[in-house]
Amino acid sequence: MSTRVKIFSRVDGPDSAAPWIVLSNSLAADHTMWDAQIPLLIKRFRVLRYDTRGHGASDVPLGPYSFEDLIGDVIALMDSQGIERASFMGLSLGGMTGVGLAISHPERVSRLLCCDARVDSPAEFRKGWDDRSAIVRTKGMAGIVHATVERWLASPFRAAHPAVVARIMEMILRTPTEGWLGCASAIRTIDYLGQLPRLAVETLYVVGEHDTGAPPDVMRAMAAATPGACMNVIPNAAHLPNIDAAAEFNALIGRFLGMDDKPA
């Protein structure tokens, strides 16, 4: 059973009977990674953002963590807000969490947007996480911050937006080491690929063209295994297309959610 921890969250959007959407952050990020999507989403949704355990302003329990823990946190958070059912959008770690949530609690998820996330753990994938974890244990988040930003954002975007890069680096460096390691342990052994044919919710997979962590070919295979799923690759984007290709990303999610994708 998931250990109850205090999860920081915030709600944006209309105080009405609007439908809910829950947003889940990537590893080494927090709820602010979704800032560029909020003006669009609040046109129709009440938006629940939260900091994954071990991140941002949420508690940092001793690790390792499991996806059962992370999914339990989402269910507890939804229950605390009286949310019976919501759309769910997650990126990387958040996308993995969303897939697990939709498989184990399909009655709580109306639509799933899984972005830049793989749900299998081949040997080379596990080794990569072992290597990064060893660096974090010895050097802290400073040991991986530059390599992380290079994976997250396409080179032309980094060159053109130094202030955004600086904010993202600060966000990474603020991530508690124990929280990063706890979530990395869950990622290292993720194994949902064989369960994707059970996904019974409307699903959209989105990935940046140059994402090396969740390559487009891997996500195409996920989409092929998911009944009725849609798949989109965003050109010239990397692991965080919601930031380095925000206009294209927002247009895609807006269409999937049946929204006007024009800026608010």
C-alpha positions in Angstrom: 0.0 0.0 0.0 1.2 3.5 -0.8 2.6 5.4 2.2 0.6 8.5 2.8 2.7 11.6 2.2 1.8 15.3 1.9 1.6 16.1 -1.8 1.6 19.8 -2.9 -1.0 20.7 -5.4 -2.7 23.7 -6.9 -5.9 24.2 -8.8 -6.4 26.6 -11.7 -9.5 27.3 -13.8 -13.2 27.9 -13.4 -14.8 27.4 -10.0 -17.7 25.5 -11.5 -18.8 22.1 -12.8 -16.0 22.2 -15.4 -14.4 18.8 -16.1 -11.0 18.1 -14.4 -7.6 17.4 -15.9 -4.7 16.3 -13.7 -1.1 17.1 -14.8 1.9 15.1 -13.6 5.5 16.3 -13.8 8.7 14.6 -15.1 11.5 13.5 -12.9 13.6 16.5 -11.6 10.7 18.9 -12.4 7.7 20.3 -10.5 4.2 21.5 -11.3 5.5 24.7 -12.9 6.8 22.7 -16.0 3.2 23.0 -17.2 2.9 26.8 -17.1 2.8 27.1 -20.9 -0.3 24.8 -21.0 -2.4 26.5 -18.4 -3.8 29.4 -20.5 -5.2 26.9 -22.9 -6.5 24.3 -20.4 -8.3 26.7 -18.1 -10.6 27.6 -21.0 -12.5 24.4 -20.4 -11.0 22.5 -17.4 -10.3 22.8 -13.7 -6.6 22.0 -13.7 -5.1 20.0 -10.9 -1.3 20.2 -10.9 0.9 18.5 -8.2 4.5 17.9 -7.3 5.3 14.2 -7.4 6.5 12.8 -4.1 10.2 13.7 -3.6 9.8 16.8 -5.8 9.0 20.5 -5.4 7.0 21.3 -2.3 5.8 17.7 -1.7 7.2 15.5 1.1 10.4 13.5 0.5 9.9 10.1 2.1 12.7 7.6 2.2 13.0 5.7 -1.1 12.9 3.7 -3.1 9.5 4.5 -4.5 7.3 2.3 -6.7 4.6 3.2 -9.2 2.1 1.8 -6.7 3.2 4.6 -4.4 3.0 7.3 -7.2 -0.4 6.1 -8.4 -1.7 5.9 -4.8 -0.6 9.5 -4.3 -2.7 10.5 -7.4 -5.8 8.6 -6.2 -5.5 10.2 -2.7 -5.1 13.6 -4.2 -8.2 13.1 -6.5 -10.2 11.9 -3.6 -9.2 14.9 -1.5 -10.6 17.2 -4.2 -13.7 15.1 -4.7 -12.7 14.2 -8.3 -14.3 11.0 -9.4 -12.9 11.0 -12.9 -10.5 13.2 -14.8 -8.4 13.5 -17.9 -4.7 12.9 -17.1 -1.7 14.3 -18.8 1.8 13.3 -17.7 5.3 13.6 -19.2 8.1 11.2 -18.7 7.7 10.0 -15.1 4.3 11.6 -15.1 3.4 9.7 -18.3 4.5 6.4 -16.8 2.3 7.2 -13.8 -0.6 8.0 -16.0 -0.3 4.7 -17.9 -0.2 2.8 -14.6 -3.2 4.7 -13.3 -5.3 4.1 -16.4 -4.4 0.3 -16.3 -5.1 -0.1 -12.5 -7.9 2.4 -12.1 -9.6 2.9 -15.5 -12.8 4.2 -13.9 -10.9 7.3 -12.7 -9.4 8.3 -16.0 -11.5 9.7 -18.8 -8.7 10.4 -21.3 -4.9 9.8 -21.1 -2.2 12.0 -22.6 1.1 10.2 -22.2 4.0 12.3 -23.3 7.6 11.3 -23.8 7.5 8.2 -21.7 8.4 4.6 -22.3 6.9 1.8 -20.2 9.5 -0.9 -20.6 13.0 -1.3 -19.1 15.4 -3.1 -21.4 19.0 -3.7 -20.1 20.5 -0.6 -21.7 17.7 1.5 -20.2 18.3 0.1 -16.7 22.1 0.6 -17.1 21.5 4.3 -18.0 19.5 4.8 -14.8 22.1 3.0 -12.8 24.8 5.2 -14.2 22.9 8.4 -13.5 21.9 7.3 -10.0 25.6 6.7 -9.2 26.4 10.2 -10.2 23.5 11.7 -8.2 24.6 9.7 -5.1 28.1 11.1 -5.3 27.6 14.6 -6.8 24.0 15.5 -6.2 21.8 17.1 -8.8 24.7 19.3 -9.9 26.3 16.2 -11.3 23.5 15.7 -13.9 22.0 19.1 -14.5 23.8 20.0 -17.7 23.3 16.6 -19.3 19.6 16.7 -18.3 19.0 20.0 -19.9 20.7 18.9 -23.1 18.4 15.8 -23.2 15.3 17.8 -22.3 15.5 20.8 -24.7 16.4 20.9 -28.4 19.7 22.7 -29.1 18.2 25.6 -31.1 15.7 26.3 -28.3 18.4 26.3 -25.7 20.4 28.8 -27.7 17.4 31.1 -28.3 16.0 31.0 -24.8 18.7 31.3 -22.2 16.4 32.6 -19.5 14.1 29.5 -19.9 17.2 27.3 -19.7 18.3 29.0 -16.5 14.9 28.5 -14.9 14.8 24.8 -15.8 18.3 24.3 -14.4 17.2 25.9 -11.1 14.2 23.6 -11.0 16.5 20.6 -11.5 18.9 21.7 -8.9 16.1 22.3 -6.3 15.0 18.6 -6.7 15.9 16.7 -3.5 18.5 14.0 -4.1 16.5 11.4 -2.2 13.4 12.2 -4.2 15.2 11.9 -7.5 16.7 8.6 -6.5 13.4 7.3 -5.1 11.6 8.0 -8.4 14.5 6.8 -10.5 14.2 3.4 -8.8 10.6 3.1 -10.0 11.5 4.1 -13.5 14.4 1.7 -13.7 12.1 -1.3 -13.5 8.9 -0.1 -15.2 7.1 -2.9 -16.9 3.7 -1.9 -18.4 4.3 -2.7 -22.0 2.6 -6.1 -21.9 -0.4 -4.5 -20.2 -1.0 -1.8 -22.8 -3.7 -4.0 -24.6 -5.7 -3.6 -21.4 -5.8 0.2 -21.7 -9.5 1.0 -22.0 -9.4 4.8 -22.0 -9.0 7.1 -25.0 -5.2 7.6 -25.3 -2.9 10.1 -27.0 0.8 9.5 -27.2 3.0 12.5 -27.9 6.8 12.6 -28.2 9.5 15.0 -29.4 11.3 14.1 -32.6 14.7 14.2 -30.9 13.7 12.6 -27.6 16.4 10.0 -26.7 14.9 8.9 -23.4 11.6 7.8 -25.0 12.4 7.6 -28.7 9.6 8.0 -31.2 10.0 4.4 -32.4 9.5 3.1 -28.8 6.3 5.2 -28.4 5.0 4.1 -31.8 5.2 0.6 -30.6 3.3 1.6 -27.4 0.6 3.2 -29.5 0.4 0.1 -31.7 -0.2 -2.0 -28.6 -2.8 0.3 -27.1 -6.4 -0.2 -28.5 -7.5 2.9 -30.5 -4.6 5.1 -29.4 -3.4 8.1 -31.4 0.3 9.0 -31.8 2.0 12.3 -32.7 5.7 13.2 -33.1 6.5 16.9 -32.7 9.2 18.0 -35.1 12.4 19.8 -33.8 11.5 19.0 -30.1 13.3 16.9 -27.5 12.2 15.4 -24.2 10.1 18.4 -23.1 8.1 19.4 -26.2 5.6 21.1 -24.0 8.3 23.7 -23.4 10.6 23.7 -26.5 7.7 23.4 -28.9 4.8 24.7 -26.8 2.7 26.0 -29.6 2.7 22.7 -31.5 2.2 20.8 -28.3 -0.7 22.9 -27.2 -2.3 22.5 -30.6 -2.1 18.7 -30.4 -3.5 18.4 -26.9 -6.2 21.0 -27.6 -7.5 18.9 -30.6 -7.4 15.7 -28.6 -9.3 17.3 -25.8 -11.8 18.9 -28.2 -10.7 22.4 -27.4 -10.0 25.6 -29.3 -6.2 25.6 -29.5 -5.8 29.3 -30.1 -4.0 31.3 -27.3 -6.2 32.6 -24.6 
